[in-house]
Amino acid sequence: MAQKLSVDGMSCGGCEASVEEAVGELDGVESVEADNEANTVDIEGDVDTDAAVDAIEDAGYTVQA
């Protein structure tokens, strides 16, 4: 299952890497790609949305509903 989340606070490649690492540690993630220019994170796999949001917010970014 693919998910696209809108994320505020990413401003560089390091931000993308931080979000990708945080989400990538979740069970069920097949791939994750953050794009700071589009302010999005694309997640492939069987991942609980709430867990992904928590991981991104724990990394210091804000997920928009």
C-alpha positions in Angstrom: 0.0 0.0 0.0 1.3 3.4 -0.9 0.9 6.5 1.2 1.8 10.1 0.6 2.1 12.4 3.6 2.5 16.2 3.6 5.4 17.2 5.8 6.4 20.7 7.0 9.9 21.6 8.2 12.1 19.8 5.7 14.5 22.2 4.0 17.4 20.2 2.7 18.7 16.7 1.8 19.7 16.1 5.5 16.0 16.7 6.4 15.0 14.2 3.8 17.5 11.7 5.1 16.2 12.1 8.7 12.6 11.5 7.7 13.5 8.6 5.5 15.6 7.0 8.3 12.8 7.5 10.9 10.1 6.0 8.7 12.4 3.3 7.3 12.8 1.8 10.7 9.1 1.0 10.9 7.8 -2.6 10.4 6.4 -3.2 6.9 8.2 -0.4 5.1 9.4 -1.4 1.6 10.6 2.0 0.6 10.4 5.6 1.6 11.2 8.8 -0.3 11.1 12.3 1.2 11.0 15.4 -1.1 11.8 18.6 0.7 10.8 20.8 -2.3 7.4 19.2 -2.6 7.1 18.8 1.2 6.0 15.2 0.8 7.0 11.7 2.0 6.0 8.7 -0.2 5.9 5.4 1.7 5.5 2.0 0.1 4.6 -1.0 2.1 2.1 -2.2 4.8 2.7 0.6 7.3 0.3 2.0 10.0 -0.3 5.7 9.1 -0.3 6.7 12.7 3.1 5.1 13.3 4.5 6.8 10.3 3.2 10.2 11.5 4.6 9.6 15.0 8.0 8.7 13.5 8.1 11.8 11.4 7.0 14.0 14.3 9.5 12.4 16.6 12.2 13.3 14.1 11.2 17.0 14.5 8.9 17.6 11.5 5.1 18.3 11.3 2.7 16.2 9.3 -0.2 18.0 7.8 -3.6 16.3 7.8 
